[in-house]
Amino acid sequence: MLRGGEVSALVGDNGAGKSTVVKMIAGVLIPDAGEILIGGVPVQLSDPISARRLGIETVYQDLAVLPNLDVVTNLYIGREIYRGGVGRFLRMVNRRAMLEEARVLLADLDIKISSLRQSVGSLSGGQRQSVAIGRALAFASKVLIMDEPTAALGVAESAAVLRLVNHARERGLAVLIISHILPHVIDLADQVVVMRHGRVVGVLGREETTQQRLVELIVGPEATSIHGSE
């Protein structure tokens, strides 16, 4: 169960089913059985648009940014601000309004980018990750999902991304992170859900989450006992 103002982590070995769960919540896949409830009410997430309309935003591991376009365009892609009057009818983009809102958004999130007009492809990996998360935070009203948010990032860039996760929690969003970096999971998560072979094998609260316990649940007691005997 995802709760507003909390960070939940979903962990497991490769093939455990984590990505499938994320895609069902994001509306990419339709579950064969079971229900997805928001506020106790069953919802049908038939596609990503229906998920977004319900306030669910997802940051995938590949970020889904357009490297040849600038930061502002990436922040508002598919949700452009249009001019009023005839301009809206002709779908004329209001670049000035988008630029001003983007500056406020990034300042609020403490995301430091020298120019919002530069291409996303010219940014560092951490900055590109921050743009993708900032875009999701701008429109998420209930749930923010992040798939491996610190993968392939350095220490400083990972710390900046983790600050954004805490910012999302402080905004009252229900945050779900998928990560194989267990120290980050332990530091961030209010609860950790462990999957193995497509099933949930454990749900741990903050106080009972340790790296040893997570490894035992992820690989199974047989594997840990074999490893320990070598």
Salt bridges, closest charged atoms under 4 A:
GLU6 OE1 - ARG3 NH1 3.68
GLU57 OE1 - ARG52 NE 3.86
GLU57 OE2 - ARG79 NH2 2.46
ASP70 OD2 - ARG95 NH2 2.81
ASP108 OD2 - HIS167 NE2 3.58
ASP110 OD1 - LYS112 NZ 2.51
GLU148 OE1 - HIS180 ND1 2.87
ASP190 OD2 - ARG169 NH1 2.87
ASP190 OD1 - ARG206 NH2 3.45
GLU216 OE1 - ARG213 NH1 3.48
